[in-house]
Structure formats: C-alpha cells, structure tokens
C-alpha cells in the first residue's frame, strides 16, 4: 500500500512539475505579448497624435483658402481674362527685349547736325 501511494505521489509531483513548467512558459509568453501590445499601443498613439496634427493643419489651410477660392469676388471668366491680358503683356515685353539688343543702322546726319571736331586737334583756318 505504502509503495503504491509513494508511486502515486511521485506521479502527481511529476505531473505538477510539468503543469508548473507549462504555466511558467505560458506566463512568459503572455508577458512578452503584453509588452509587444503595449509598445504597439504607444506607437499607434504617437502616430495618431501626428495624424491629428496634420489633420488640424490641413483643416486650417482649408479654412484659410475657402474665402479666396470659394467665396472669392472674382469669377472664373474674370480670372481667365486677367490671365490672358498678363500673357499678352509678357509676349509684348519679350518682343521689346528681343528688339532692344538688335543693332540699329546708323542714320545719316539731319539737316542741322554738324560733326564735332575731334578733341585735341587744332583747326587752322
């Protein structure tokens, strides 16, 4: 009787040690998983703050543009006409600049123009 009880005790102790090792291993795995989850949560919170800041900046930008773009006093036709005028003025300016550096032919002296004597030359009349 005592021998079978001893064997049963040994068997129970062996099963308890196995169960304890399994639970210890499970506990370590769950602790590691918790650590990963907490890190992921921190990362996501930081990302959320960044995205919230971007959203706020974008909404402010939209609010700033709204009066000029949507409620603006000028219509599409007005802006188109102004753009056409500006393009025409730029073309004219380009033409003037291109013509400004071309050599002009020397014009003959007019009726009342006289040649000036060279400096340092004495006239002997």
C-alpha positions as CSV (number, residue, x, y, z in Angstrom):
1,X,0.0,0.0,0.0
2,X,2.7,2.4,1.0
3,X,4.7,1.7,-2.1
4,X,1.7,2.4,-4.4
5,X,1.0,5.6,-2.5
6,X,4.6,6.6,-3.0
7,X,4.4,5.9,-6.7
8,X,1.1,7.9,-6.9
9,X,2.7,10.7,-5.0
10,X,5.8,10.7,-7.3
11,X,3.4,10.6,-10.4
12,X,1.4,13.5,-9.0
13,X,4.6,15.5,-8.3
14,X,5.8,14.8,-11.8
15,X,2.5,16.0,-13.3
16,X,2.6,19.1,-11.0
17,X,6.1,20.0,-12.2
18,X,5.1,19.5,-15.8
19,X,2.0,21.7,-15.2
20,X,4.1,24.3,-13.4
21,X,6.6,24.4,-16.2
22,X,3.8,24.8,-18.8
23,X,2.2,27.6,-16.8
24,X,5.5,29.3,-16.3
25,X,6.2,29.1,-20.0
26,X,2.7,30.4,-20.8
27,X,3.1,33.2,-18.3
28,X,6.4,34.3,-20.0
29,X,4.7,34.2,-23.4
30,X,1.8,36.3,-22.2
31,X,4.2,38.8,-20.6
32,X,6.1,39.1,-23.9
33,X,2.8,39.5,-25.8
34,X,1.7,42.2,-23.3
35,X,5.0,44.0,-23.8
36,X,4.6,43.9,-27.6
37,X,1.0,45.1,-27.3
38,X,1.9,48.0,-25.0
39,X,4.7,49.0,-27.5
40,X,2.3,48.8,-30.4
41,X,-0.2,50.9,-28.5
42,X,2.4,53.6,-27.7
43,X,3.5,53.6,-31.4
44,X,-0.1,53.9,-32.5
45,X,-0.8,56.7,-30.0
46,X,2.2,58.7,-31.3
47,X,1.1,58.1,-34.9
48,X,-2.5,59.2,-34.0
49,X,-1.1,62.4,-32.5
50,X,1.0,63.1,-35.6
51,X,-2.0,62.4,-37.9
52,X,-4.3,64.6,-35.7
53,X,-1.7,67.4,-36.0
54,X,-1.7,67.0,-39.8
55,X,-5.5,67.0,-39.9
56,X,-5.6,70.1,-37.9
57,X,-3.1,71.9,-40.1
58,X,-5.0,70.7,-43.2
59,X,-8.3,71.9,-41.9
60,X,-6.8,75.3,-41.0
61,X,-5.3,75.5,-44.5
62,X,-8.7,74.7,-46.0
63,X,-10.3,77.4,-43.8
64,X,-7.7,79.9,-45.0
65,X,-8.3,79.1,-48.7
66,X,-12.1,79.0,-48.5
67,X,-12.7,82.7,-48.7
68,X,-10.3,83.3,-51.6
69,X,-11.2,80.2,-53.6
70,X,-14.8,79.6,-53.0
71,X,-16.3,82.8,-51.7
72,X,-13.9,84.9,-53.9
73,X,-15.2,88.0,-55.6
74,X,-13.7,87.2,-59.0
75,X,-15.4,84.7,-61.3
76,X,-13.7,82.2,-63.5
77,X,-14.2,84.5,-66.5
78,X,-12.6,87.4,-64.7
79,X,-9.5,85.4,-63.8
80,X,-9.3,83.9,-67.3
81,X,-9.4,87.4,-68.8
82,X,-6.8,88.7,-66.4
83,X,-4.5,85.7,-67.2
84,X,-4.9,86.4,-71.0
85,X,-4.0,90.0,-70.5
86,X,-1.0,89.1,-68.5
87,X,0.2,86.6,-71.1
88,X,-0.2,89.2,-73.9
89,X,1.7,91.8,-71.8
90,X,4.5,89.2,-71.3
91,X,4.7,88.5,-75.0
92,X,4.9,92.2,-75.8
93,X,7.7,92.6,-73.2
94,X,9.6,89.7,-74.7
95,X,9.3,91.2,-78.2
96,X,10.6,94.6,-76.9
97,X,13.5,92.9,-75.1
98,X,14.5,91.0,-78.3
99,X,14.3,94.1,-80.4
100,X,16.2,96.2,-77.9
101,X,19.5,94.4,-78.5
102,X,19.4,94.3,-82.3
103,X,21.9,96.7,-83.9
104,X,20.2,99.8,-85.4
105,X,21.5,101.1,-88.7
106,X,23.4,104.3,-88.4
107,X,21.2,107.2,-89.6
108,X,22.7,109.9,-91.8
109,X,23.0,113.4,-90.2
110,X,20.0,115.5,-90.4
111,X,19.9,119.0,-91.9
112,X,21.2,121.0,-88.9
113,X,23.6,118.4,-87.5
114,X,27.3,119.0,-87.8
115,X,30.2,116.9,-87.0
116,X,32.1,117.9,-83.9
117,X,35.8,118.3,-84.3
118,X,37.9,115.7,-82.7
119,X,39.3,116.7,-79.3
120,X,42.9,117.7,-79.3
121,X,43.0,118.6,-83.0
122,X,43.7,122.3,-83.8
123,X,41.9,123.9,-86.6
124,X,43.9,126.1,-88.8
125,X,41.5,128.4,-90.6
